[in-house]
Amino acid sequence: MKTPAACLLSLLLPAAVAFAESAPARRPNAPNPAMDAFYKLGPDSQPMAGVPRGRFSAAKFLPSAVFPGTQHTYYVYVPAQYDPAQPTALMIFNDGQPMMAEPGDVQAQNVLDNLIYRREIPVMLGVFINPGRRPDQPEPVPSNWGDRTTNRANEYNPPNDNYARVVVDELLPALKKEYNISPDPNLRGIMGSSSGGCAAFGVAWFRPDDFRKVITFVGSFTDLRGEYVYPELVAAAGRKPIRIFMQDGRNDNRRPDSPKDDWFLQNVRLKDALTSKGYEVNYAWGIGNHGQKQGGAIFPSMMRWLWRDQPVSTDPNDAIERAFRPPAAVAADSSSAAQK
């Protein structure tokens, strides 16, 4: 004799099966806009009243010997507090155009302005650099990052030191001619999204004596030119002085039939390898797709964590330490007045 529960189940099961057979199946890797809907830019990513704003340089062009026949376009964001007499920290943004776009998913220059002003990160120059391109190729734009129209894939994806050479041996010397860049590798960071995240990690991995701070959004550590090998490289090598904050989403290009091509799986693998090796690692796994929505939303917090070791004064009578950072000219004027 069937129990009442069993009778109810026998009535409901055929209907449930019929519904399941008629409902459209969602592929495991299909983008779902709802998964990104909750990630919004906060106040720290927006211009704030009373906060001194920095300025972008004009576009600068860097010919490349590492990738002959190509050049990189880059823009330098100079915060209002930059003092040419002081060695200054540096943060490089791969795929510069979408990182600086307003409106956009990151608007990194606003984050620099707000956090520098409140002394939550040190004064730093922001360098927004685009992938290399030949003269006949179009400049990347926020709507087209250049995977198929520039040298982006050749630069960002292979797990070798080529892009690190672009940044360290070509970009840095050009920057040093115009700006007072700190020689301390602990005061140099680099970040990127997707393949740009792989490139950012590669710069620090291959050149840790030059760059030691890294942020990655939805890093493409997959079978794109063999990027999935980094966990094994981390396990086999001695620990390097790198600090990294990784972000990814549980719906980032899932590939259940091909683990090497599964974005989320490969990000977790790399995080686990770095953690096991004793690296300074922070990470945030959200629910989103492949994109910059979550990364942009938490970017201010990522920067606070990445740059948390800036020197501080605990003297309660240190009025400068307890005040907002004024523009450099105002700071110089105040210092001169105090000496009179």
N, C-alpha and C positions, 0 to 999 in steps of 0.2 A: 504494500500500500504506500503510495507516495505521500510525503509530508506536504503541508501547505506551501512551504518554501519551494519544494521541488516542482510542485504543480505550477507555481508562478514562474519559475525559471523556464519550464517547458513551453509556456505561453510566450515569454519575452524573447527567448533565444532566436527563433526564426526571424522575428522582426529585426533584431539586432544584426543578424547576419545579412539580411537583405539590405539594411541601411549601409552597412560597411561595404557591401559590394557595389552599391550605387554611388557612394560618396567619392568625389575625386581624390585620388591619392596625391599627397604632396611629397615630392622628391626630398630626401634628407638634406640635400644641399640647395634647395630652392630658396631664394631670398624671400623674406616675409617682412614687409615694411613695418608691421606692428611690432616686431622685435626691437626696432630702433626708436620707437615712438616716445619712449620715456627718457631718452637722453637729450638733454637741452643744455645749451651754454648758460652758465651762471653769471653773476655780477662780475666776477674776477676776469671774465673773458670779454667784457664790454668796456668801452670808455666810461670813466667815472668823473663826475664833476670834482674839480679841485686837484685832480691828479695830473702832474706835468706829463706831457706827451713827448715821446721821442720822435725821431724823423727817419724816414727811409732815404738812403742815398739814391742817386740816379742809378740806372742799370749799369752794371759793370760786366765786362766780357773777358773771359779767361781762356786763352788757347790751351789746348791739352797736348802734351807730348806723350802721355800715357795712352791716349786714344787719338792718334794722329788724324788730322783733318776735322776734328770737332772742337767746339768751344762751349764753355759753360757760362750762362748768364746768372749773375747773382746780385742781391741787394743787401746792403748792410743797414740794420736798424740800430740807430745810435740813441740810447736813452738820454733823457734830459740830464741825468746825473753823471754822464760820462765825462771824465777829466783826463785829457791827454797826458797829463803829468803822472798819472797813476796806472800801473799795469792792471789790465782789466780782464775779467773772465769772459768766456766765449761760449756761445751756444749756436750750433749749426743745425739748420733745418733742411733736410733733403726734400725734394719736390717742393721747392720754395713757393711756387705760385699758390697751390691750395692751402698751404700753411699760413699764408699772409692774407688770403682773400677775405674781404669784407663786403657783404655778409659771407660767412663761411663756417665750416665745422670746427675750426680751431681758433683763428684770429689771435695767433701767438703773440703779436706785438702788444696787444692790449694786456695780456697776462704779464708780459715783461714790465710794462709800465706800472701796473697795480702792485705787483709783488715787490718790485724794487723800491717803490715809494714807501711801502710799509715795512721794509727791511726783512722781508721773508725770504728773499734770495739776494745774493750779492749783485752789485752793479755789473751788468754784462752786455756785450754786444751780441746782437742776433744777426746771423748770416743766413739768408734764405737763398739757396742755390738750386737751380733747375738742372735736370739731367742734361748731359752733353748732346749736341746736335751738330750736323753739318750745316754750312750756310744755306743749302737748298732745302733744309728741313724746317718745319714751323716751330716756333717757340711753344713749349707746353703751356697750357692754360688750365684753370681749375676744372673745367669740364672735360679735359683730355690731358692726362698726365704724361702722355708721350710714349707708352709702351710700344706702339706700332709705328710711330712717326719720328722717334728720336733714338738715341743710343742707350736709353734707360735700361733695357733688359740686359744689355752687354755689361753695363757698369754695375748695376745694383744686385744682380742675381748670382753670378758665379761666386762660390766661396773661396775667393783668392784675394790678394792684396792690391789689385789694380785700382779699385775706387779709393782705398786708403791712401794710395800714392797720389791720387788726384787731390785729396783733401790736405794731406800733410806736406807733400812736396811741391804742389802747385798753388793751392788756395792759400795756405798759411803764409808763405812768403809774400804773396800779393797783399794780404791783409796787413802784415807787419810793416809794409812800406807806408801805410796810411794811418794805422791805428796802433796804440800801445797795448799789445796783446800779452797777457801774462805768460811767462815761460813754464808755469806750473801745470803739468798735465791734469792735476786734480781740479783745475779751474777751467777745464775744457770739456764741453759736452756736445753730444750730437744725437739727433733723433730723426725718426722717419716712420712712415706708414706703409704697410704692405711690403713690397720689394724695397722701398726706401728704408724700412725698419731693418731688413736684412743688411743693407748697405751700412746703416749706422752701427749695428753690432759688429760688422766686419772691420770697420775703421778702428774701433777700440780693441777688437780681438787681435788684429795684425799689428797695430801700432799703439800698444798700451802706454808706451813712454811719451805719447803725444796727446792721447784722448782716453779718459777713464770714466766718463759718465755717459749713460745711454738711456734713451727712452724708445720703446717700440710700440706702435699701434698695429694690431692685426698682422704681425710679421709673417712674411711668406716663406717660412722655413720648411719648404716642401720640396717636391721634385722639380723645381724650377732651376735648371742648371745645377742640380745636385745640392740645394741648400739644406736638405734634411740631414746632412752629415755633421752639423755643428754639435749635437749632443755627444757624439762619439769623439769629436775633436776635444771637447771640454773634458771628457772623462780621461782621455789619454795624456793631456798636457798638464803641466803644473798650474796652480791657481794664479791668475793674473789679477792685477789691482783694478778690477772693473766693478763699477756699481751700475745696476740696471733695473729699470722699472718696465715691466711688460704688461700689455693689455691685449685681451682677445675676447671674442664672443663665442658662446656655445653653438651658434648657428653660422660660424664663419667657414663657408665652403667645406662642408663635411663630405667625406668620401669613404663610406663604410667598406667599399670594395677595393680601396687602394690607400692603405695607411700612409704611404709616402706623400700622398697628395691631400691629406686631411689637415687643413690649416690649424684647427683647434688642437687636434692630437699632437701635432708637431710643436706647437707653442708650449704645451704642457710638458712634452718630452725635454725641450731645451730648459725650461724652468727647473724641472727635476734634476737634470744633469748639473746645472749651475748651483743649485741648492746643495746637492750631495757633495759638491766640491768645496763648499764653504764660501761661495761668493755672496756679496751683498746684493740680495735679490728682493724686489717687491713685485707684486703682480695683482691684477684685477681681472677676474673672469666674469664677464657679463653674459647677457642673453642675446646680444646683437649679431648682426650679419658682418660681412666684410666691408668695412668702411671706417669713417672717422667719428661717428656719432658719439660713442661712449668715450673713446680716447680724448676727443675734444672737450667733452663735458667734465672729465676728471683731470685734464691737463694741468690746471693750477695746483692740484694736490700732488700730482706726480713731480712737478717742479720743486715744490716745497720739500718733498722727501729726498729728491736727488741732490739738492743743494743745501741740505740741513746742517752741514758742518761748517758754515761760514763763521768766522770769529765773532764773538759777542762780548760785551762788557756787562758785568753784573753789578757795577757800581751804581747805587740808587741815585747818586748825585751827578751821574753822567747825562747831562741834558741832551747832548747830541744823540746818544744811543737811544734815548727815550722819545725822540722826535721823528717825524717823517723825514725821508731823505729829500732835501730840496734840490732843485736843479744845480748843476755844477757851478755856474756863475754866481748864484745866490750863496752857495756854500762858501765859495772863495771870498765873497764880499763879507760874509759873517765872520769868517776866520780872521780876515784883515782887521775888522772892527774890534774883535776881541783882543787883538794884540796891541791896540793903541792905548 
